[in-house]
Amino acid sequence: MEAAKPAGKRQRTKYDAAFRTEAVRRVTQDGQLATRVAQAVGMSEAVLGKWVRAARAQAARPADSEALEQENKQLRAQLARAEMERDILKKALTIFSQPTDR
């Protein structure tokens, strides 16, 4: 016997990168309407719109932002290490500055 599928649930369609790139290019560079492109390629207009917004946001980012993000990550790691070393030295200072009872 075949299992019944829940009503209203569709199987999710996966699109490859080349398909995405071509669909977004047709909207952004060729100036075609997203509605017509979505109908022509047989996909949801909402999904295509999401891809177009993501592509425009990516294009708006500065080209060197990835390098800046990498540098920020490295600097945060260095800061965390320096803070840890400072905390260790503070503890050592309190231990060694206590009077000894001999």
Secondary structure as the mmCIF struct_conf table of DSSP 4:
data_model
#
loop_
_struct_conf.conf_type_id
_struct_conf.id
_struct_conf.beg_label_comp_id
_struct_conf.beg_label_asym_id
_struct_conf.beg_label_seq_id
_struct_conf.end_label_comp_id
_struct_conf.end_label_asym_id
_struct_conf.end_label_seq_id
HELX_LH_PP_P HELX_LH_PP_P1 GLU A 2 PRO A 6
TURN_TY1_P TURN_TY1_P1 ALA A 7 GLY A 8
HELX_LH_PP_P HELX_LH_PP_P2 GLN A 11 THR A 13
HELX_RH_AL_P HELX_RH_AL_P1 ALA A 17 THR A 28
TURN_TY1_P TURN_TY1_P2 GLN A 29 GLN A 29
BEND BEND1 ASP A 30 ASP A 30
HELX_RH_AL_P HELX_RH_AL_P2 ALA A 34 VAL A 41
TURN_TY1_P TURN_TY1_P3 GLY A 42 GLY A 42
HELX_RH_AL_P HELX_RH_AL_P3 GLU A 45 ALA A 60
BEND BEND2 ARG A 61 ARG A 61
TURN_TY1_P TURN_TY1_P4 ALA A 63 ASP A 64
HELX_RH_AL_P HELX_RH_AL_P4 SER A 65 PHE A 96
TURN_TY1_P TURN_TY1_P5 SER A 97 SER A 97
BEND BEND3 GLN A 98 GLN A 98
HELX_LH_PP_P HELX_LH_PP_P3 PRO A 99 THR A 100
#
